[in-house]
Amino acid sequence: MPFDPVIERLLSQFEQAVRPEGVDGVHGDAILHAILARWLWLRSPSEVQQEANHGALQKWRLKRVMAYVDEHIGEAISLADLARAAGLSRMYFAARFRMATSLRPHEYILRRRIERA
């Protein structure tokens, strides 16, 4: 995301609000909400559409998971490990992974191990 002077100004205000001698937590929360609102407003329509797509796992997450599997192929790999690599909860990751690959995560790991052997 490009530099945004409004977000920069809000961040400096937030830094002042969270200091011990600064303003109470309500003010800090309001600033955080303003930062979030600005960030959402600045996002491109394609980013919003990609997040709105409730389909398969995003390509960049899938690549991270596949790289994780390749790096740890000789170790025990749990669903929690894969979900952590993707930055998602276990069940959400498992459902999205299956939509993207037509395989359960465990099936994918087994196939990769067979290919490596």
Phi and psi restraints in degrees (range 20) as a CNS / XPLOR table:
assign (resid 1 and name C) (resid 2 and name N)
       (resid 2 and name CA) (resid 2 and name C) 1.0 -68.4 20.0 2
assign (resid 2 and name N) (resid 2 and name CA)
       (resid 2 and name C) (resid 3 and name N) 1.0 164.2 20.0 2
assign (resid 2 and name C) (resid 3 and name N)
       (resid 3 and name CA) (resid 3 and name C) 1.0 -58.7 20.0 2
assign (resid 3 and name N) (resid 3 and name CA)
       (resid 3 and name C) (resid 4 and name N) 1.0 135.0 20.0 2
assign (resid 3 and name C) (resid 4 and name N)
       (resid 4 and name CA) (resid 4 and name C) 1.0 -129.1 20.0 2
assign (resid 4 and name N) (resid 4 and name CA)
       (resid 4 and name C) (resid 5 and name N) 1.0 116.3 20.0 2
assign (resid 4 and name C) (resid 5 and name N)
       (resid 5 and name CA) (resid 5 and name C) 1.0 -63.3 20.0 2
assign (resid 5 and name N) (resid 5 and name CA)
       (resid 5 and name C) (resid 6 and name N) 1.0 -29.8 20.0 2
assign (resid 5 and name C) (resid 6 and name N)
       (resid 6 and name CA) (resid 6 and name C) 1.0 -67.2 20.0 2
assign (resid 6 and name N) (resid 6 and name CA)
       (resid 6 and name C) (resid 7 and name N) 1.0 -44.4 20.0 2
assign (resid 6 and name C) (resid 7 and name N)
       (resid 7 and name CA) (resid 7 and name C) 1.0 -65.4 20.0 2
assign (resid 7 and name N) (resid 7 and name CA)
       (resid 7 and name C) (resid 8 and name N) 1.0 -40.3 20.0 2
assign (resid 7 and name C) (resid 8 and name N)
       (resid 8 and name CA) (resid 8 and name C) 1.0 -58.6 20.0 2
assign (resid 8 and name N) (resid 8 and name CA)
       (resid 8 and name C) (resid 9 and name N) 1.0 -44.3 20.0 2
assign (resid 8 and name C) (resid 9 and name N)
       (resid 9 and name CA) (resid 9 and name C) 1.0 -65.1 20.0 2
assign (resid 9 and name N) (resid 9 and name CA)
       (resid 9 and name C) (resid 10 and name N) 1.0 -43.2 20.0 2
assign (resid 9 and name C) (resid 10 and name N)
       (resid 10 and name CA) (resid 10 and name C) 1.0 -63.6 20.0 2
assign (resid 10 and name N) (resid 10 and name CA)
       (resid 10 and name C) (resid 11 and name N) 1.0 -38.4 20.0 2
assign (resid 10 and name C) (resid 11 and name N)
       (resid 11 and name CA) (resid 11 and name C) 1.0 -64.2 20.0 2
assign (resid 11 and name N) (resid 11 and name CA)
       (resid 11 and name C) (resid 12 and name N) 1.0 -40.2 20.0 2
assign (resid 11 and name C) (resid 12 and name N)
       (resid 12 and name CA) (resid 12 and name C) 1.0 -66.3 20.0 2
assign (resid 12 and name N) (resid 12 and name CA)
       (resid 12 and name C) (resid 13 and name N) 1.0 -37.2 20.0 2
assign (resid 12 and name C) (resid 13 and name N)
       (resid 13 and name CA) (resid 13 and name C) 1.0 -65.8 20.0 2
assign (resid 13 and name N) (resid 13 and name CA)
       (resid 13 and name C) (resid 14 and name N) 1.0 -38.3 20.0 2
assign (resid 13 and name C) (resid 14 and name N)
       (resid 14 and name CA) (resid 14 and name C) 1.0 -65.5 20.0 2
assign (resid 14 and name N) (resid 14 and name CA)
       (resid 14 and name C) (resid 15 and name N) 1.0 -41.2 20.0 2
assign (resid 14 and name C) (resid 15 and name N)
       (resid 15 and name CA) (resid 15 and name C) 1.0 -58.4 20.0 2
assign (resid 15 and name N) (resid 15 and name CA)
       (resid 15 and name C) (resid 16 and name N) 1.0 -40.3 20.0 2
assign (resid 15 and name C) (resid 16 and name N)
       (resid 16 and name CA) (resid 16 and name C) 1.0 -68.8 20.0 2
assign (resid 16 and name N) (resid 16 and name CA)
       (resid 16 and name C) (resid 17 and name N) 1.0 -35.3 20.0 2
assign (resid 16 and name C) (resid 17 and name N)
       (resid 17 and name CA) (resid 17 and name C) 1.0 -71.5 20.0 2
assign (resid 17 and name N) (resid 17 and name CA)
       (resid 17 and name C) (resid 18 and name N) 1.0 -27.9 20.0 2
assign (resid 17 and name C) (resid 18 and name N)
       (resid 18 and name CA) (resid 18 and name C) 1.0 -92.4 20.0 2
assign (resid 18 and name N) (resid 18 and name CA)
       (resid 18 and name C) (resid 19 and name N) 1.0 -5.1 20.0 2
assign (resid 18 and name C) (resid 19 and name N)
       (resid 19 and name CA) (resid 19 and name C) 1.0 -67.0 20.0 2
assign (resid 19 and name N) (resid 19 and name CA)
       (resid 19 and name C) (resid 20 and name N) 1.0 151.3 20.0 2
assign (resid 19 and name C) (resid 20 and name N)
       (resid 20 and name CA) (resid 20 and name C) 1.0 -55.3 20.0 2
assign (resid 20 and name N) (resid 20 and name CA)
       (resid 20 and name C) (resid 21 and name N) 1.0 -37.6 20.0 2
assign (resid 20 and name C) (resid 21 and name N)
       (resid 21 and name CA) (resid 21 and name C) 1.0 -86.9 20.0 2
assign (resid 21 and name N) (resid 21 and name CA)
       (resid 21 and name C) (resid 22 and name N) 1.0 1.0 20.0 2
assign (resid 21 and name C) (resid 22 and name N)
       (resid 22 and name CA) (resid 22 and name C) 1.0 -79.2 20.0 2
assign (resid 22 and name N) (resid 22 and name CA)
       (resid 22 and name C) (resid 23 and name N) 1.0 -162.9 20.0 2
assign (resid 22 and name C) (resid 23 and name N)
       (resid 23 and name CA) (resid 23 and name C) 1.0 -78.9 20.0 2
assign (resid 23 and name N) (resid 23 and name CA)
       (resid 23 and name C) (resid 24 and name N) 1.0 164.9 20.0 2
assign (resid 23 and name C) (resid 24 and name N)
       (resid 24 and name CA) (resid 24 and name C) 1.0 -66.1 20.0 2
assign (resid 24 and name N) (resid 24 and name CA)
       (resid 24 and name C) (resid 25 and name N) 1.0 174.1 20.0 2
assign (resid 24 and name C) (resid 25 and name N)
       (resid 25 and name CA) (resid 25 and name C) 1.0 -66.0 20.0 2
assign (resid 25 and name N) (resid 25 and name CA)
       (resid 25 and name C) (resid 26 and name N) 1.0 -26.4 20.0 2
assign (resid 25 and name C) (resid 26 and name N)
       (resid 26 and name CA) (resid 26 and name C) 1.0 -64.0 20.0 2
assign (resid 26 and name N) (resid 26 and name CA)
       (resid 26 and name C) (resid 27 and name N) 1.0 -40.8 20.0 2
assign (resid 26 and name C) (resid 27 and name N)
       (resid 27 and name CA) (resid 27 and name C) 1.0 -64.7 20.0 2
assign (resid 27 and name N) (resid 27 and name CA)
       (resid 27 and name C) (resid 28 and name N) 1.0 -43.6 20.0 2
assign (resid 27 and name C) (resid 28 and name N)
       (resid 28 and name CA) (resid 28 and name C) 1.0 -61.4 20.0 2
assign (resid 28 and name N) (resid 28 and name CA)
       (resid 28 and name C) (resid 29 and name N) 1.0 -41.2 20.0 2
assign (resid 28 and name C) (resid 29 and name N)
       (resid 29 and name CA) (resid 29 and name C) 1.0 -63.0 20.0 2
assign (resid 29 and name N) (resid 29 and name CA)
       (resid 29 and name C) (resid 30 and name N) 1.0 -40.6 20.0 2
assign (resid 29 and name C) (resid 30 and name N)
       (resid 30 and name CA) (resid 30 and name C) 1.0 -63.4 20.0 2
assign (resid 30 and name N) (resid 30 and name CA)
       (resid 30 and name C) (resid 31 and name N) 1.0 -38.9 20.0 2
assign (resid 30 and name C) (resid 31 and name N)
       (resid 31 and name CA) (resid 31 and name C) 1.0 -66.5 20.0 2
assign (resid 31 and name N) (resid 31 and name CA)
       (resid 31 and name C) (resid 32 and name N) 1.0 -41.9 20.0 2
assign (resid 31 and name C) (resid 32 and name N)
       (resid 32 and name CA) (resid 32 and name C) 1.0 -61.0 20.0 2
assign (resid 32 and name N) (resid 32 and name CA)
       (resid 32 and name C) (resid 33 and name N) 1.0 -40.2 20.0 2
assign (resid 32 and name C) (resid 33 and name N)
       (resid 33 and name CA) (resid 33 and name C) 1.0 -64.2 20.0 2
assign (resid 33 and name N) (resid 33 and name CA)
       (resid 33 and name C) (resid 34 and name N) 1.0 -38.8 20.0 2
assign (resid 33 and name C) (resid 34 and name N)
       (resid 34 and name CA) (resid 34 and name C) 1.0 -65.6 20.0 2
assign (resid 34 and name N) (resid 34 and name CA)
       (resid 34 and name C) (resid 35 and name N) 1.0 -39.9 20.0 2
assign (resid 34 and name C) (resid 35 and name N)
       (resid 35 and name CA) (resid 35 and name C) 1.0 -63.2 20.0 2
assign (resid 35 and name N) (resid 35 and name CA)
       (resid 35 and name C) (resid 36 and name N) 1.0 -46.0 20.0 2
assign (resid 35 and name C) (resid 36 and name N)
       (resid 36 and name CA) (resid 36 and name C) 1.0 -62.2 20.0 2
assign (resid 36 and name N) (resid 36 and name CA)
       (resid 36 and name C) (resid 37 and name N) 1.0 -43.8 20.0 2
assign (resid 36 and name C) (resid 37 and name N)
       (resid 37 and name CA) (resid 37 and name C) 1.0 -61.2 20.0 2
assign (resid 37 and name N) (resid 37 and name CA)
       (resid 37 and name C) (resid 38 and name N) 1.0 -41.9 20.0 2
assign (resid 37 and name C) (resid 38 and name N)
       (resid 38 and name CA) (resid 38 and name C) 1.0 -65.9 20.0 2
assign (resid 38 and name N) (resid 38 and name CA)
       (resid 38 and name C) (resid 39 and name N) 1.0 -43.1 20.0 2
assign (resid 38 and name C) (resid 39 and name N)
       (resid 39 and name CA) (resid 39 and name C) 1.0 -62.0 20.0 2
assign (resid 39 and name N) (resid 39 and name CA)
       (resid 39 and name C) (resid 40 and name N) 1.0 -43.8 20.0 2
assign (resid 39 and name C) (resid 40 and name N)
       (resid 40 and name CA) (resid 40 and name C) 1.0 -63.5 20.0 2
assign (resid 40 and name N) (resid 40 and name CA)
       (resid 40 and name C) (resid 41 and name N) 1.0 -38.3 20.0 2
assign (resid 40 and name C) (resid 41 and name N)
       (resid 41 and name CA) (resid 41 and name C) 1.0 -66.6 20.0 2
assign (resid 41 and name N) (resid 41 and name CA)
       (resid 41 and name C) (resid 42 and name N) 1.0 -33.8 20.0 2
assign (resid 41 and name C) (resid 42 and name N)
       (resid 42 and name CA) (resid 42 and name C) 1.0 -80.8 20.0 2
assign (resid 42 and name N) (resid 42 and name CA)
       (resid 42 and name C) (resid 43 and name N) 1.0 -16.9 20.0 2
assign (resid 42 and name C) (resid 43 and name N)
       (resid 43 and name CA) (resid 43 and name C) 1.0 -63.9 20.0 2
assign (resid 43 and name N) (resid 43 and name CA)
       (resid 43 and name C) (resid 44 and name N) 1.0 147.9 20.0 2
assign (resid 43 and name C) (resid 44 and name N)
       (resid 44 and name CA) (resid 44 and name C) 1.0 -75.4 20.0 2
assign (resid 44 and name N) (resid 44 and name CA)
       (resid 44 and name C) (resid 45 and name N) 1.0 154.1 20.0 2
assign (resid 44 and name C) (resid 45 and name N)
       (resid 45 and name CA) (resid 45 and name C) 1.0 -58.7 20.0 2
assign (resid 45 and name N) (resid 45 and name CA)
       (resid 45 and name C) (resid 46 and name N) 1.0 -32.2 20.0 2
assign (resid 45 and name C) (resid 46 and name N)
       (resid 46 and name CA) (resid 46 and name C) 1.0 -68.0 20.0 2
assign (resid 46 and name N) (resid 46 and name CA)
       (resid 46 and name C) (resid 47 and name N) 1.0 -36.6 20.0 2
assign (resid 46 and name C) (resid 47 and name N)
       (resid 47 and name CA) (resid 47 and name C) 1.0 -63.6 20.0 2
assign (resid 47 and name N) (resid 47 and name CA)
       (resid 47 and name C) (resid 48 and name N) 1.0 -44.3 20.0 2
assign (resid 47 and name C) (resid 48 and name N)
       (resid 48 and name CA) (resid 48 and name C) 1.0 -63.6 20.0 2
assign (resid 48 and name N) (resid 48 and name CA)
       (resid 48 and name C) (resid 49 and name N) 1.0 -42.5 20.0 2
assign (resid 48 and name C) (resid 49 and name N)
       (resid 49 and name CA) (resid 49 and name C) 1.0 -64.4 20.0 2
assign (resid 49 and name N) (resid 49 and name CA)
       (resid 49 and name C) (resid 50 and name N) 1.0 -39.5 20.0 2
assign (resid 49 and name C) (resid 50 and name N)
       (resid 50 and name CA) (resid 50 and name C) 1.0 -63.8 20.0 2
assign (resid 50 and name N) (resid 50 and name CA)
       (resid 50 and name C) (resid 51 and name N) 1.0 -41.9 20.0 2
assign (resid 50 and name C) (resid 51 and name N)
       (resid 51 and name CA) (resid 51 and name C) 1.0 -70.0 20.0 2
assign (resid 51 and name N) (resid 51 and name CA)
       (resid 51 and name C) (resid 52 and name N) 1.0 -32.8 20.0 2
assign (resid 51 and name C) (resid 52 and name N)
       (resid 52 and name CA) (resid 52 and name C) 1.0 -72.4 20.0 2
assign (resid 52 and name N) (resid 52 and name CA)
       (resid 52 and name C) (resid 53 and name N) 1.0 -21.1 20.0 2
assign (resid 52 and name C) (resid 53 and name N)
       (resid 53 and name CA) (resid 53 and name C) 1.0 -68.1 20.0 2
assign (resid 53 and name N) (resid 53 and name CA)
       (resid 53 and name C) (resid 54 and name N) 1.0 111.8 20.0 2
assign (resid 53 and name C) (resid 54 and name N)
       (resid 54 and name CA) (resid 54 and name C) 1.0 -92.5 20.0 2
assign (resid 54 and name N) (resid 54 and name CA)
       (resid 54 and name C) (resid 55 and name N) 1.0 26.9 20.0 2
assign (resid 54 and name C) (resid 55 and name N)
       (resid 55 and name CA) (resid 55 and name C) 1.0 -87.7 20.0 2
assign (resid 55 and name N) (resid 55 and name CA)
       (resid 55 and name C) (resid 56 and name N) 1.0 -135.4 20.0 2
assign (resid 55 and name C) (resid 56 and name N)
       (resid 56 and name CA) (resid 56 and name C) 1.0 -70.3 20.0 2
assign (resid 56 and name N) (resid 56 and name CA)
       (resid 56 and name C) (resid 57 and name N) 1.0 169.1 20.0 2
assign (resid 56 and name C) (resid 57 and name N)
       (resid 57 and name CA) (resid 57 and name C) 1.0 -59.0 20.0 2
assign (resid 57 and name N) (resid 57 and name CA)
       (resid 57 and name C) (resid 58 and name N) 1.0 139.8 20.0 2
assign (resid 57 and name C) (resid 58 and name N)
       (resid 58 and name CA) (resid 58 and name C) 1.0 -62.7 20.0 2
assign (resid 58 and name N) (resid 58 and name CA)
       (resid 58 and name C) (resid 59 and name N) 1.0 149.7 20.0 2
assign (resid 58 and name C) (resid 59 and name N)
       (resid 59 and name CA) (resid 59 and name C) 1.0 -58.6 20.0 2
assign (resid 59 and name N) (resid 59 and name CA)
       (resid 59 and name C) (resid 60 and name N) 1.0 -41.6 20.0 2
assign (resid 59 and name C) (resid 60 and name N)
       (resid 60 and name CA) (resid 60 and name C) 1.0 -66.7 20.0 2
assign (resid 60 and name N) (resid 60 and name CA)
       (resid 60 and name C) (resid 61 and name N) 1.0 -34.8 20.0 2
assign (resid 60 and name C) (resid 61 and name N)
       (resid 61 and name CA) (resid 61 and name C) 1.0 -70.2 20.0 2
assign (resid 61 and name N) (resid 61 and name CA)
       (resid 61 and name C) (resid 62 and name N) 1.0 -41.1 20.0 2
assign (resid 61 and name C) (resid 62 and name N)
       (resid 62 and name CA) (resid 62 and name C) 1.0 -61.6 20.0 2
assign (resid 62 and name N) (resid 62 and name CA)
       (resid 62 and name C) (resid 63 and name N) 1.0 -42.1 20.0 2
assign (resid 62 and name C) (resid 63 and name N)
       (resid 63 and name CA) (resid 63 and name C) 1.0 -62.9 20.0 2
assign (resid 63 and name N) (resid 63 and name CA)
       (resid 63 and name C) (resid 64 and name N) 1.0 -40.1 20.0 2
assign (resid 63 and name C) (resid 64 and name N)
       (resid 64 and name CA) (resid 64 and name C) 1.0 -62.6 20.0 2
assign (resid 64 and name N) (resid 64 and name CA)
       (resid 64 and name C) (resid 65 and name N) 1.0 -41.4 20.0 2
assign (resid 64 and name C) (resid 65 and name N)
       (resid 65 and name CA) (resid 65 and name C) 1.0 -66.9 20.0 2
assign (resid 65 and name N) (resid 65 and name CA)
       (resid 65 and name C) (resid 66 and name N) 1.0 -44.2 20.0 2
assign (resid 65 and name C) (resid 66 and name N)
       (resid 66 and name CA) (resid 66 and name C) 1.0 -63.1 20.0 2
assign (resid 66 and name N) (resid 66 and name CA)
       (resid 66 and name C) (resid 67 and name N) 1.0 -39.2 20.0 2
assign (resid 66 and name C) (resid 67 and name N)
       (resid 67 and name CA) (resid 67 and name C) 1.0 -65.4 20.0 2
assign (resid 67 and name N) (resid 67 and name CA)
       (resid 67 and name C) (resid 68 and name N) 1.0 -40.0 20.0 2
assign (resid 67 and name C) (resid 68 and name N)
       (resid 68 and name CA) (resid 68 and name C) 1.0 -61.2 20.0 2
assign (resid 68 and name N) (resid 68 and name CA)
       (resid 68 and name C) (resid 69 and name N) 1.0 -44.6 20.0 2
assign (resid 68 and name C) (resid 69 and name N)
       (resid 69 and name CA) (resid 69 and name C) 1.0 -61.3 20.0 2
assign (resid 69 and name N) (resid 69 and name CA)
       (resid 69 and name C) (resid 70 and name N) 1.0 -45.9 20.0 2
assign (resid 69 and name C) (resid 70 and name N)
       (resid 70 and name CA) (resid 70 and name C) 1.0 -62.5 20.0 2
assign (resid 70 and name N) (resid 70 and name CA)
       (resid 70 and name C) (resid 71 and name N) 1.0 -37.2 20.0 2
assign (resid 70 and name C) (resid 71 and name N)
       (resid 71 and name CA) (resid 71 and name C) 1.0 -72.5 20.0 2
assign (resid 71 and name N) (resid 71 and name CA)
       (resid 71 and name C) (resid 72 and name N) 1.0 -28.8 20.0 2
assign (resid 71 and name C) (resid 72 and name N)
       (resid 72 and name CA) (resid 72 and name C) 1.0 -118.4 20.0 2
assign (resid 72 and name N) (resid 72 and name CA)
       (resid 72 and name C) (resid 73 and name N) 1.0 27.2 20.0 2
assign (resid 72 and name C) (resid 73 and name N)
       (resid 73 and name CA) (resid 73 and name C) 1.0 -59.9 20.0 2
assign (resid 73 and name N) (resid 73 and name CA)
       (resid 73 and name C) (resid 74 and name N) 1.0 -30.4 20.0 2
assign (resid 73 and name C) (resid 74 and name N)
       (resid 74 and name CA) (resid 74 and name C) 1.0 -88.0 20.0 2
assign (resid 74 and name N) (resid 74 and name CA)
       (resid 74 and name C) (resid 75 and name N) 1.0 -0.4 20.0 2
assign (resid 74 and name C) (resid 75 and name N)
       (resid 75 and name CA) (resid 75 and name C) 1.0 -108.5 20.0 2
assign (resid 75 and name N) (resid 75 and name CA)
       (resid 75 and name C) (resid 76 and name N) 1.0 168.7 20.0 2
assign (resid 75 and name C) (resid 76 and name N)
       (resid 76 and name CA) (resid 76 and name C) 1.0 -73.5 20.0 2
assign (resid 76 and name N) (resid 76 and name CA)
       (resid 76 and name C) (resid 77 and name N) 1.0 125.8 20.0 2
assign (resid 76 and name C) (resid 77 and name N)
       (resid 77 and name CA) (resid 77 and name C) 1.0 -117.9 20.0 2
assign (resid 77 and name N) (resid 77 and name CA)
       (resid 77 and name C) (resid 78 and name N) 1.0 120.6 20.0 2
assign (resid 77 and name C) (resid 78 and name N)
       (resid 78 and name CA) (resid 78 and name C) 1.0 -97.4 20.0 2
assign (resid 78 and name N) (resid 78 and name CA)
       (resid 78 and name C) (resid 79 and name N) 1.0 165.5 20.0 2
assign (resid 78 and name C) (resid 79 and name N)
       (resid 79 and name CA) (resid 79 and name C) 1.0 -61.0 20.0 2
assign (resid 79 and name N) (resid 79 and name CA)
       (resid 79 and name C) (resid 80 and name N) 1.0 -37.1 20.0 2
assign (resid 79 and name C) (resid 80 and name N)
       (resid 80 and name CA) (resid 80 and name C) 1.0 -62.6 20.0 2
assign (resid 80 and name N) (resid 80 and name CA)
       (resid 80 and name C) (resid 81 and name N) 1.0 -38.2 20.0 2
assign (resid 80 and name C) (resid 81 and name N)
       (resid 81 and name CA) (resid 81 and name C) 1.0 -62.3 20.0 2
assign (resid 81 and name N) (resid 81 and name CA)
       (resid 81 and name C) (resid 82 and name N) 1.0 -45.3 20.0 2
assign (resid 81 and name C) (resid 82 and name N)
       (resid 82 and name CA) (resid 82 and name C) 1.0 -66.3 20.0 2
assign (resid 82 and name N) (resid 82 and name CA)
       (resid 82 and name C) (resid 83 and name N) 1.0 -43.2 20.0 2
assign (resid 82 and name C) (resid 83 and name N)
       (resid 83 and name CA) (resid 83 and name C) 1.0 -62.5 20.0 2
assign (resid 83 and name N) (resid 83 and name CA)
       (resid 83 and name C) (resid 84 and name N) 1.0 -39.4 20.0 2
assign (resid 83 and name C) (resid 84 and name N)
       (resid 84 and name CA) (resid 84 and name C) 1.0 -63.3 20.0 2
assign (resid 84 and name N) (resid 84 and name CA)
       (resid 84 and name C) (resid 85 and name N) 1.0 -41.0 20.0 2
assign (resid 84 and name C) (resid 85 and name N)
       (resid 85 and name CA) (resid 85 and name C) 1.0 -63.2 20.0 2
assign (resid 85 and name N) (resid 85 and name CA)
       (resid 85 and name C) (resid 86 and name N) 1.0 -33.9 20.0 2
assign (resid 85 and name C) (resid 86 and name N)
       (resid 86 and name CA) (resid 86 and name C) 1.0 -84.6 20.0 2
assign (resid 86 and name N) (resid 86 and name CA)
       (resid 86 and name C) (resid 87 and name N) 1.0 -16.0 20.0 2
assign (resid 86 and name C) (resid 87 and name N)
       (resid 87 and name CA) (resid 87 and name C) 1.0 76.9 20.0 2
assign (resid 87 and name N) (resid 87 and name CA)
       (resid 87 and name C) (resid 88 and name N) 1.0 33.3 20.0 2
assign (resid 87 and name C) (resid 88 and name N)
       (resid 88 and name CA) (resid 88 and name C) 1.0 -133.4 20.0 2
assign (resid 88 and name N) (resid 88 and name CA)
       (resid 88 and name C) (resid 89 and name N) 1.0 168.5 20.0 2
assign (resid 88 and name C) (resid 89 and name N)
       (resid 89 and name CA) (resid 89 and name C) 1.0 -72.3 20.0 2
assign (resid 89 and name N) (resid 89 and name CA)
       (resid 89 and name C) (resid 90 and name N) 1.0 160.7 20.0 2
assign (resid 89 and name C) (resid 90 and name N)
       (resid 90 and name CA) (resid 90 and name C) 1.0 -59.7 20.0 2
assign (resid 90 and name N) (resid 90 and name CA)
       (resid 90 and name C) (resid 91 and name N) 1.0 -51.6 20.0 2
assign (resid 90 and name C) (resid 91 and name N)
       (resid 91 and name CA) (resid 91 and name C) 1.0 -70.9 20.0 2
assign (resid 91 and name N) (resid 91 and name CA)
       (resid 91 and name C) (resid 92 and name N) 1.0 -38.7 20.0 2
assign (resid 91 and name C) (resid 92 and name N)
       (resid 92 and name CA) (resid 92 and name C) 1.0 -63.9 20.0 2
assign (resid 92 and name N) (resid 92 and name CA)
       (resid 92 and name C) (resid 93 and name N) 1.0 -44.5 20.0 2
assign (resid 92 and name C) (resid 93 and name N)
       (resid 93 and name CA) (resid 93 and name C) 1.0 -59.6 20.0 2
assign (resid 93 and name N) (resid 93 and name CA)
       (resid 93 and name C) (resid 94 and name N) 1.0 -47.6 20.0 2
assign (resid 93 and name C) (resid 94 and name N)
       (resid 94 and name CA) (resid 94 and name C) 1.0 -59.4 20.0 2
assign (resid 94 and name N) (resid 94 and name CA)
       (resid 94 and name C) (resid 95 and name N) 1.0 -43.1 20.0 2
assign (resid 94 and name C) (resid 95 and name N)
       (resid 95 and name CA) (resid 95 and name C) 1.0 -66.2 20.0 2
assign (resid 95 and name N) (resid 95 and name CA)
       (resid 95 and name C) (resid 96 and name N) 1.0 -44.3 20.0 2
assign (resid 95 and name C) (resid 96 and name N)
       (resid 96 and name CA) (resid 96 and name C) 1.0 -70.0 20.0 2
assign (resid 96 and name N) (resid 96 and name CA)
       (resid 96 and name C) (resid 97 and name N) 1.0 -36.1 20.0 2
assign (resid 96 and name C) (resid 97 and name N)
       (resid 97 and name CA) (resid 97 and name C) 1.0 -63.3 20.0 2
assign (resid 97 and name N) (resid 97 and name CA)
       (resid 97 and name C) (resid 98 and name N) 1.0 -42.9 20.0 2
assign (resid 97 and name C) (resid 98 and name N)
       (resid 98 and name CA) (resid 98 and name C) 1.0 -64.8 20.0 2
assign (resid 98 and name N) (resid 98 and name CA)
       (resid 98 and name C) (resid 99 and name N) 1.0 -36.6 20.0 2
assign (resid 98 and name C) (resid 99 and name N)
       (resid 99 and name CA) (resid 99 and name C) 1.0 -65.9 20.0 2
assign (resid 99 and name N) (resid 99 and name CA)
       (resid 99 and name C) (resid 100 and name N) 1.0 -34.8 20.0 2
assign (resid 99 and name C) (resid 100 and name N)
       (resid 100 and name CA) (resid 100 and name C) 1.0 -78.0 20.0 2
assign (resid 100 and name N) (resid 100 and name CA)
       (resid 100 and name C) (resid 101 and name N) 1.0 -34.0 20.0 2
assign (resid 100 and name C) (resid 101 and name N)
       (resid 101 and name CA) (resid 101 and name C) 1.0 -116.4 20.0 2
assign (resid 101 and name N) (resid 101 and name CA)
       (resid 101 and name C) (resid 102 and name N) 1.0 -10.8 20.0 2
assign (resid 101 and name C) (resid 102 and name N)
       (resid 102 and name CA) (resid 102 and name C) 1.0 65.0 20.0 2
assign (resid 102 and name N) (resid 102 and name CA)
       (resid 102 and name C) (resid 103 and name N) 1.0 17.6 20.0 2
assign (resid 102 and name C) (resid 103 and name N)
       (resid 103 and name CA) (resid 103 and name C) 1.0 -130.1 20.0 2
assign (resid 103 and name N) (resid 103 and name CA)
       (resid 103 and name C) (resid 104 and name N) 1.0 148.6 20.0 2
assign (resid 103 and name C) (resid 104 and name N)
       (resid 104 and name CA) (resid 104 and name C) 1.0 -72.7 20.0 2
assign (resid 104 and name N) (resid 104 and name CA)
       (resid 104 and name C) (resid 105 and name N) 1.0 153.2 20.0 2
assign (resid 104 and name C) (resid 105 and name N)
       (resid 105 and name CA) (resid 105 and name C) 1.0 -53.8 20.0 2
assign (resid 105 and name N) (resid 105 and name CA)
       (resid 105 and name C) (resid 106 and name N) 1.0 -41.7 20.0 2
assign (resid 105 and name C) (resid 106 and name N)
       (resid 106 and name CA) (resid 106 and name C) 1.0 -63.5 20.0 2
assign (resid 106 and name N) (resid 106 and name CA)
       (resid 106 and name C) (resid 107 and name N) 1.0 -40.5 20.0 2
assign (resid 106 and name C) (resid 107 and name N)
       (resid 107 and name CA) (resid 107 and name C) 1.0 -62.1 20.0 2
assign (resid 107 and name N) (resid 107 and name CA)
       (resid 107 and name C) (resid 108 and name N) 1.0 -40.3 20.0 2
assign (resid 107 and name C) (resid 108 and name N)
       (resid 108 and name CA) (resid 108 and name C) 1.0 -62.2 20.0 2
assign (resid 108 and name N) (resid 108 and name CA)
       (resid 108 and name C) (resid 109 and name N) 1.0 -44.2 20.0 2
assign (resid 108 and name C) (resid 109 and name N)
       (resid 109 and name CA) (resid 109 and name C) 1.0 -61.9 20.0 2
assign (resid 109 and name N) (resid 109 and name CA)
       (resid 109 and name C) (resid 110 and name N) 1.0 -44.4 20.0 2
assign (resid 109 and name C) (resid 110 and name N)
       (resid 110 and name CA) (resid 110 and name C) 1.0 -60.7 20.0 2
assign (resid 110 and name N) (resid 110 and name CA)
       (resid 110 and name C) (resid 111 and name N) 1.0 -44.5 20.0 2
assign (resid 110 and name C) (resid 111 and name N)
       (resid 111 and name CA) (resid 111 and name C) 1.0 -62.1 20.0 2
assign (resid 111 and name N) (resid 111 and name CA)
       (resid 111 and name C) (resid 112 and name N) 1.0 -41.4 20.0 2
assign (resid 111 and name C) (resid 112 and name N)
       (resid 112 and name CA) (resid 112 and name C) 1.0 -64.1 20.0 2
assign (resid 112 and name N) (resid 112 and name CA)
       (resid 112 and name C) (resid 113 and name N) 1.0 -39.7 20.0 2
assign (resid 112 and name C) (resid 113 and name N)
       (resid 113 and name CA) (resid 113 and name C) 1.0 -65.9 20.0 2
assign (resid 113 and name N) (resid 113 and name CA)
       (resid 113 and name C) (resid 114 and name N) 1.0 -40.1 20.0 2
assign (resid 113 and name C) (resid 114 and name N)
       (resid 114 and name CA) (resid 114 and name C) 1.0 -64.9 20.0 2
assign (resid 114 and name N) (resid 114 and name CA)
       (resid 114 and name C) (resid 115 and name N) 1.0 -43.0 20.0 2
assign (resid 114 and name C) (resid 115 and name N)
       (resid 115 and name CA) (resid 115 and name C) 1.0 -61.0 20.0 2
assign (resid 115 and name N) (resid 115 and name CA)
       (resid 115 and name C) (resid 116 and name N) 1.0 -40.6 20.0 2
assign (resid 115 and name C) (resid 116 and name N)
       (resid 116 and name CA) (resid 116 and name C) 1.0 -67.4 20.0 2
assign (resid 116 and name N) (resid 116 and name CA)
       (resid 116 and name C) (resid 117 and name N) 1.0 -34.3 20.0 2
